[in-house]
Amino acid sequence: MLEVGKVGKDDVLVDLGSGDGRILTTAVKDFGAKAAFGYEIREDLFKTASSEITRQSLDARVKIFNRDLFQADLKEATVVTLYLTTYANERLKPKLRAEAHPKTRIVSHDFMINGWKPARKENYNEHTIYVYSVPESYM
Ligand SMILES: C[S@@+](CC[C@H](N)C(=O)[O-])C[C@H]1O[C@@H](n2cnc3c(N)ncnc32)[C@H](O)[C@@H]1O
């Protein structure tokens, strides 16, 4: 996702449903992202991710919230990552349309955003990564 999304030093990444936090830590550590923010509803995963962020001394650049992703703050995002479901992506469309800034890339693992036109689509083994551009991908 991070490779296909071309994440780099000028990016602020927001992972909606951040799981164990691996996208966040990898974005900052291996791809040089300025900052990464995650929203994770499950407390156990939030705790696992928090410990990992601290263990890797990334607290200054990686923050996670034990909160519903529909409450996420997208103001600073230049990249939004999703590994959810087609249904969740559908429900997210109004939020993304309202809050994602022009030029934000929305990178979705395996699940399309139905009705939007991906700027790019790449296959990795059995997986597909879709990259959407704001606002060009909106239809
Ligand atoms: C397939 S995992 C992806 C984890 C991570 N983004 C990655 O790519 O490695 C999806 C995560 O989204 C979380 N999730 C699902 N619905 C959510 C919601 N409404 N708010 C926050 N997190 C949610 C799940 O608990 C799960 O950890």
Ligand as a Chemical Component Dictionary entry (heavy atoms), coordinates in Angstrom:
data_LIG
# 
_chem_comp.id                   LIG 
_chem_comp.type                 NON-POLYMER 
_chem_comp.pdbx_formal_charge   0 
_chem_comp.three_letter_code    LIG 
# 
loop_
_chem_comp_atom.comp_id 
_chem_comp_atom.atom_id 
_chem_comp_atom.alt_atom_id 
_chem_comp_atom.type_symbol 
_chem_comp_atom.charge 
_chem_comp_atom.model_Cartn_x 
_chem_comp_atom.model_Cartn_y 
_chem_comp_atom.model_Cartn_z 
_chem_comp_atom.pdbx_ordinal 
LIG C1  C1  C 0  -8.067  -5.496 7.847  1  
LIG S1  S1  S 1  -7.645  -4.541 9.266  2  
LIG C2  C2  C 0  -6.447  -3.416 8.554  3  
LIG C3  C3  C 0  -5.383  -2.962 9.523  4  
LIG C4  C4  C 0  -4.356  -2.008 8.924  5  
LIG N1  N1  N 0  -4.975  -0.854 8.300  6  
LIG C5  C5  C 0  -3.483  -2.711 7.912  7  
LIG O1  O1  O 0  -3.657  -2.493 6.699  8  
LIG O2  O2  O -1 -2.615  -3.495 8.336  9  
LIG C6  C6  C 0  -9.074  -3.493 9.494  10 
LIG C7  C7  C 0  -9.120  -2.820 10.838 11 
LIG O3  O3  O 0  -10.167 -1.855 10.848 12 
LIG C8  C8  C 0  -10.723 -1.836 12.147 13 
LIG N2  N2  N 0  -12.052 -1.204 12.066 14 
LIG C9  C9  C 0  -13.158 -1.687 11.457 15 
LIG N3  N3  N 0  -14.179 -0.825 11.582 16 
LIG C10 C10 C 0  -13.712 0.246  12.276 17 
LIG C11 C11 C 0  -14.300 1.476  12.730 18 
LIG N4  N4  N 0  -15.572 1.777  12.478 19 
LIG N5  N5  N 0  -13.500 2.355  13.372 20 
LIG C12 C12 C 0  -12.197 2.063  13.632 21 
LIG N6  N6  N 0  -11.608 0.898  13.272 22 
LIG C13 C13 C 0  -12.344 0.007  12.594 23 
LIG C14 C14 C 0  -10.748 -3.293 12.529 24 
LIG O4  O4  O 0  -10.866 -3.473 13.922 25 
LIG C15 C15 C 0  -9.406  -3.777 11.982 26 
LIG O5  O5  O 0  -8.375  -3.664 12.930 27 
# 
loop_
_chem_comp_bond.comp_id 
_chem_comp_bond.atom_id_1 
_chem_comp_bond.atom_id_2 
_chem_comp_bond.value_order 
_chem_comp_bond.pdbx_ordinal 
LIG C1  S1  SING 1  
LIG S1  C2  SING 2  
LIG S1  C6  SING 3  
LIG C2  C3  SING 4  
LIG C3  C4  SING 5  
LIG C4  N1  SING 6  
LIG C4  C5  SING 7  
LIG C5  O1  DOUB 8  
LIG C5  O2  SING 9  
LIG C6  C7  SING 10 
LIG C7  O3  SING 11 
LIG C7  C15 SING 12 
LIG O3  C8  SING 13 
LIG C8  N2  SING 14 
LIG C8  C14 SING 15 
LIG N2  C9  SING 16 
LIG N2  C13 SING 17 
LIG C9  N3  DOUB 18 
LIG N3  C10 SING 19 
LIG C10 C11 SING 20 
LIG C10 C13 DOUB 21 
LIG C11 N4  SING 22 
LIG C11 N5  DOUB 23 
LIG N5  C12 SING 24 
LIG C12 N6  DOUB 25 
LIG N6  C13 SING 26 
LIG C14 O4  SING 27 
LIG C14 C15 SING 28 
LIG C15 O5  SING 29 
# 
